[in-house]
Amino acid sequence: MIKKFAFLLLFFLLISAGALGASCTIDSASPPEIFRTQSITVNISHSGFTSSPTGLTSIDCGGATYSDFTCTADTCTLTCGPYPIGGTYTIENLLELSNGTETEDCTGTAEVTVSNREPVAVLKADLHQGNPPLTVTFSGFCSDPDGNAIGICFLNYQDGTGEEIPAPYDFSKTHTYNTAGNYMPELTVKDDQDANNSDRARETITVVEPAAPTVNNRRPTGDTNIARPTVSFDVNDSGSGVDIASLKLFIDNELMETTSMTTTAFGSNYHVSWTFGGNLSNDHTVYVGLRVKDTLGNSTGDVNWNFTVDTEPPSSLSIRINSDDSYTNSTGVTLSLEASGASQCRFKNDDQDWGSWESYSSTSKSWTLRDSDGTRTVYLQCRDAAGNVSGEGSYSDYIVLDREGPNDPSNFDATYNSTYDEVELDWEKPSDRGSSGIGHYCLYSGRTDDYDDMDRITCNIEDDKTSYNDDAGNLDEGETYYYIIRAVDRAGNFGDRTDAESVVIGEAQDSSDTTAPNLTWEAPTNNSTVDGTITLRVEAYDNQSSIRFVKFYVDDEIIDTDTTAVDRKYSIDWDSASVEDGEHVLKAIAKNRSGNEDRDTTTKTITVTTENGATAIVNEERDSARESIDAADDAKELAAAMLEELRAVGVEPTSSLTGMLSDASTELYEAESLFDEEDYNAAKEKAEEAEALFNELLDSVSIGTHGSAQSYAFDKSQIETILLAGGLKNELVGECKELMGKVAVSRSLEIRKVVQDETTEYKAVVEITVKNNSDERQTMQLVEAIPKEVAESTEEIGSSNEFTVIESDPVVKWDMSLSAGQENKIKYYLKQSMTEEEADAFTEKQPMGAFKVPPMLLSGGTLLGEDMLQGPGIGAGFFALGDAINTIGWIMLIVVVIGVAIFLFSRLTGGKEETAFGLGSMQQERGMFSKVGGKLSGFGKAREEEHRPKWAYKG
């Protein structure tokens, strides 16, 4: 028993010793992920030690050092690190704990991942654009968040030079660019461990050759009414500045002394003026020319213009109201005008103020008189292009405004005269309620006494007549006819009507009447000599039937017919100058109401001799001169239009062309003056000289198209996407889209070949066509975003249509208002001219393809400014659409890849437990390719819906 007990006791002690022996375990490393130069804390649990461990007998931190070892009753901690090299480190068999008497190896492992963070490069430039030599100061630094472990810090100026930046890697460097071009200097940084961990910072530097100075605000131009004018202009240079000492000023081809000029500097620019020493003669044309350079030697070239001194007001002014009528019954009249040399005129009524100045372009004008009956006067005042004004009140015309008609004629009576088969009508002259007086009478007749059913017989009864005989040959015998007469005053107002007077027609003429009427010539006399306008008059009557009419002939050609007799006299006026000089036969034939004519040539014809030689010749000369002047006028319009077309594409006409136009215009003006003086031969000669000069100008200029036009097209259905991607503010996109649905816009680009004075240049011209397809007027703003490939800034473009700069990046706008169906064209051009080779290179780059958005339309009331666009600017925001589209493309690609991955993942999980997204997840780990290989073959099989929520399959 004792042995057994001893054995059991020994066994128990051995077991207890085993159970109570010391142990330790590596639990964790925190944090599990760190960056270079950081440390971790290792957590150790222990047990079985009779006292707390106090030291380490062995250490392994994965190559790093340890520190800060401390222990408590059941745990110990220590610090491992820092780790200078990135990677994954395993803390295994890290250490042995000891309390001096007891030592125990620790079990377990811990891992820590050490990451290498990317270094940072920062680069800034104080200048981004300028002329060579352009000195730029660059500042910046290279840094590494892992403790400045910099391997490379290099600044590349991108002009073939660069330099390495030494520690401590922050710097300020200056560099000079001597050649024009676009540069993108770059700062590159890499750390000391991994060459792939690098960063780059870039800036953009644009070095441009300086433009030549420009001459602006030239004064005077056109005409001036200052006899001693001052020539002035501004010289501007945005680059190196104006070298004012290089200025050469020519007046009428004579070089002016520098000391005679006044120069005022403002910044690097100058205002220059020069004044004539005395008064110039009227109509003196002054020719101004100048050249000037900037401090780098860039010259403006020859800058020329001219002006004419005109100190005399317009002459030969006249105004006529209603072609010199004396009376009118309406306030609305027509003014006939003559104003030689006038460019503008204004008008006023009596007792009223002058109206606004109007362009004098027509010899006829509608006008409204003062609304008060009586004598109304209209005044004319004109001024020429130089500003000379005709005397106030010197030119006028008057007319009597009368809107009151006459009273009715009194004692009106109608009696039938059977002897002459006439109705004899008598009355007394009425008074006129207005101021113009009786002008004539109108007679009406019918079978009833209703005025509305009557026919007007005549309105040619003169004002001094109080009787009239109406031929009754066509009236029915035994029938009653009614007559009414009313007076008409000289202003055209109809007076009151008389009461209807009746008369019974007696026995009608015998229809067997075969006797011709009697006719005798009274004027002119036979074999007489005549000139100018004369009266042809005959006496004609018929004893049975009445006279229907008398026809007048010249050389057997009918010229007029008279149907109304005054005391049996029939007459017409005839212009004898309308035929050649010499003998001519005048003939008159009378016909009665029975149809009989008197054709007895012995009594019905006479012979006269016309002598209008001088007048006829003068008329021919006048007409010929007028034709020549009109032809010269037409040529002038074409020449002026050609020069305007030059300016419309950004080409300033040469001084020889403008001088030619001025000389030709002067010749034409002299031709007009000679014509007014009735010197027709000299006028014709001057006009032909003017026309020849205009045609010479036209022969010296041509504007054609070089190559094919390029058009811009866009998908209208995607306009909202384009505008949003371009950066237009959200609140403007809807408005723009709606307006562009009503108004069509298109854009095209052409290269214009311009030849003047045997010099050829090429200009890029963009044309925007806008058409209102809606049924109502549209007032809007046309906004054009011009890409950098076409123009760097608004300073590089021009337009004959005034535009507003929104951003100099460049973005511009035009204001316009179009009625329904109306179309308008806007043109703008690149100011810089090109050679043929440059033009071809420009078009080969397909500049129209650089436009990323169409011309945009916004309402006229929308306020636009730089804030209309989101982002830092057009280049980086709205209209750098290429970059935006690249970004959008990458985003779309990433979305597609993620979508495909999710789809494959959901298919490959094979209906296992779903995740929070309902896409499914794997229940056990498998190799990726075995998973894919296993599932691709089963894509056509039914889904195992019982393993997934129902909403995971919707859609």
KAURWO-V842530 format. One line per field, one symbol per residue. psi: psi as a letter, one per 30 degrees, with the letter a starting at -180 (. if undefined). burial: b if it has 9 or more other C-alpha atoms within 8 Angstrom, else e. A space follows every 10 residues. Layout:
psi = ???
burial = ???
This chain:
psi = eeeeeeeeee eeeeeeeeeg lklkkjelkk lfkllkglll kkkkkllfkf lkkflkflkj ghfllllhkl laefllllkk aljfklakkk jkhelkkkge fkkkkklllk kkkjkjkklk kkkkkfkfka lkkjkkkkla lklkfghhik ekjkjjfggg lllkklkggk ljkkkkjfkk lkkikkjkkk agejffillk kllkkkjkkk lllkklhkkl lclkgjeilk kllkjkkfcf lkifffkjkk jhgkkkkeff lkkkkjbglk kklkkkfakl lkgkkkkkkl kllaffgkkf akkklllkkj gklklhklkk khhgkfllgk fjlkkkkkik gkfklllllk gllkalkkkj fkgkkklklk ikkajkkkkk kllaffgkkl kkgfkllllk jjgklllkkl hkkkkkjfeg hljkkllkkl lkfagflkea lkkkllflgj efglkkelgg jlfgkglkjk kgfglkkflk kkkkkkkklf fgkkalkllk klkkkakllk fgkgkllkkk kekllkglkl laklkkklkk lkfdllkelk kkkjhgjkfl kkfkkjhgkk llkkjfffll kakkkkkkkk kaffgkljgj ffffklklkk igeeeeeeee eeeeeeeeee eeeeeeeeee eeeeeeefgg kkkleeeeee eeeeeeeeee eeeeeeggie eeeeeeeeee eeeeeeeeff kkjakjakkk lkkljffgee eeeeefgkke ffeeeeeeef ffkkklklkl jkjkkkhgkk lkkkkkkkkk kjglglkjkl kjkkjklffe kelfffllkf kklkkekgfk kllkklkklk fkkkkkkllk ekllleeeee eeeffiffff kfllkkkllf fkkkafgfkk lfleefcegh feeeeeeeee eeeeeeeeee eeeeeeeffh gaklaffgfl lkflklkeee eeeffefgff lkkiffflle fffk.
burial = eeeeeeeeee eeeeeeeeee ebbbbbbbbb ebbbbbbbbb bbbbbbeebe ebbbbbeebb beebebeebe beebbbbbbb bbbeebeebb bbbbbbbbbe eebbbbbbbb bbbbbbbbbb bbbebeebeb bbebebbbbb bbbbebeeeb bbbbbbbbee ebeebeeebb beeebebeeb eebbbbbbbb bbeeeebbbb bbbbbbbbeb ebbebeebeb bbbbbebbbb bbbbbbbeeb bbbbeebbbb beeeebeeee beeeeeebbb bbbbbeeeee ebebebbbbb bbbbbeebbb eebbbbbbbb bebbeebbbb bbeeeebbbe bebbbbbbbe ebbbbbbbbb eeeeeeeeeb eeeebeeebe eebeebbbbb bbbbbbbbbb eeebbbbbbb bbbebbbbbb ebebebbeeb bbbbbbbbeb ebebebbbbb bbbbbbebbe eeebebeebe beeeeeebee bbbeeebeeb bbbbbbbbbb bbbbbbbbee bbbbbeebbe eebeebbbbb bbebbeebeb bebbbbbbbb bbebbbbbbb bbbbeeeeee bbeeeeeebb bbeebbbeee beebbbbbbb bbbbebbbee eebbbbbbbb bbeeebeeee bbebbbebbe bbbebbebbb ebbeebbbbb eebbbebbbb bebbbbbbeb bbbbbeeebb ebbbbbbbbb bebbbebbeb bbbebeeeeb bbeeeeeebb ebbbbbbbbe ebbbbbbebb ebbbbbbbbb bbbbbbeeeb bbbbbbbbbb bbbbeebbbb bbbbbbbbee bbbbebbbbe eebebbbbbb bbbbbbebbb bbbeeebbbb bebbbeeebe ebeeebbbeb bbbbbbbbbb eeeeeeebbb bebbbbbbbb beebbeeeee eeeeeeeeee ebeebbbbbb bbbbeeebbb bbeeeeeeee bbeebeeeee eeeeeebbbe eeeee
